[in-house]
């Protein structure tokens, strides 16, 4: 506590910003590490003169006024350093380094956070006045930094007429404003999008565990190494002997898993007004995680910053560095949802869970504590994405992949829920699993639907993805989120019911109630909009399959990773081979004068499909890259697959599709009617190519119609995540939770289920005898 008569709520409000320690005229306040591992002020009562400056200056008790040049709302910019070396060595776009260079070139000084290697490894604010020292400030340090007496030093520099650039967390920016008490024209304050500060005990346990297991001492850590790209950043440790650990993807690093689970943050971080309220800084620097969504053609593998100009002075400083930065003005209302650190505090776990984790960090081995408290070594993610990607079908995998990437581009942390129940679906050697591993897609295992309820501990939002996941009778009501708790946001993007049939009584009633709990519903086929409204009373929007929204450039990047084997050929992709389709392909080859290259579905038994098609030049188990590459490079494409048609359209390829009623004709008609391409569909029993089929198609009007619908679909997806949940809907979801939500069976319930099975077997044995 700052004083014996300090407000009782201070213990939960204190961020450890050190404003009180800097303002104290008698140096009676020191910043010490609490037993839980957070910077906390302690008062030497013998030295204290009870002047009250500490509580008057505390930004947590007395939030400082915003600077007079503050904008009503931030002006947002996408930005990155034009110097590629700076960009690659920075956490995101390298903007801070460029701004710091500018200040140093003017003879100013820079204050930022650097590793302190004297004694115990930690981070602290340092003062720099030369360019070579600037590299000390590179990279994110996911630890609580000790400002020391930096605010005093800054005031001294300002009084001497120096230009000062300060960088810190939002609470430290507020602390500096509160300490100085008045604006200075020669001071620029930068804060960051803050996730909260983790307990020092977590980092100490992590470091000690690593050093004990490797026999090497850590000198510093790069938590945002870009070896695997900016979106899939890695953790790289550097040793005192000059060696390095190698880059480890952040999702596999135990410190990052615990940190991102939000279970180990300072208590004040969960209600921090400085991170979510109006900023006191001139500029805010963040990762522009949603850049790819708004600008699909930008290369974001090297990092893109989102810069918020909070004051006119901050914007002026940014523009002064315009020759060294790429700057693009963004719509604040659109981009504010792309980075959680600029709009709201981290999610608060239960008070008991946090207390127990911090206790176990002190009492148990590091790996054991993390394993016990952070959901099977997995960090919390914002979105749990459900789809049928594990079914070994090319379209199912790619539509889930596309939606995953779109959510990433929007700045969401995502994980695919993995409920594979057959050995083939679980096999890591399939081309589908290998694709997801290579593309670094996060998955969360679900070993039984009975335990789907536990997914509530790992995700804030559940999203049902595209494909026939709402087909009646398929996995009960799992895809209607019957396991999701009432407070969870629930979104459906583009699911399909396959053949639209009259729903039965019990199924209809429960489905209608579950659909009412969704915050937003969209569907892939236009007839489903009326079907849901008529039978279930649910309004919905009609959107495009996610594969269209990801953009042609992204798909071409993947397709070009396979050799162009399809050049000069007709390519076919057949889900359900039949004699008629075989004759059709042979006739097409003859009439068009082009050789065939064939692909078949490998969802079940590929060998059966190969036998039924019975054509030479049929690929066996094409990779996802080959599958895409063959469509991209072919001269003409023939398919009975909906997603086959989608990619022909994306790549602007002349095509014909064969109606496939067994898998659902509605999806073909919905898409082709929209694009006025009904003449590209052949009946399912067609054995010959129509006369005069051209080798080209006029895609200008098609692309125009596609772009309009894609734009509407993107806007719907963005809106589904924006704003607060509807209060009436949230209340209904909460009230119906007990009735509708599937919960894991109790021990007695499991025994009862097993007993019923045993009784049923005994009964049948008696009947047979």
Order of alpha helices (4+ residues) and beta strands (2+ residues): alpha-alpha-beta-beta-alpha-beta-alpha-alpha-beta-beta-alpha-beta-alpha-beta-alpha-beta-beta-beta-alpha-alpha-beta-alpha-beta-alpha-beta-alpha-alpha-alpha-beta-alpha-beta-alpha-alpha-beta-beta-beta-alpha-beta-alpha-beta-alpha-alpha-beta-alpha-beta-alpha-alpha-beta-alpha-beta-alpha-beta-alpha-alpha-alpha-alpha
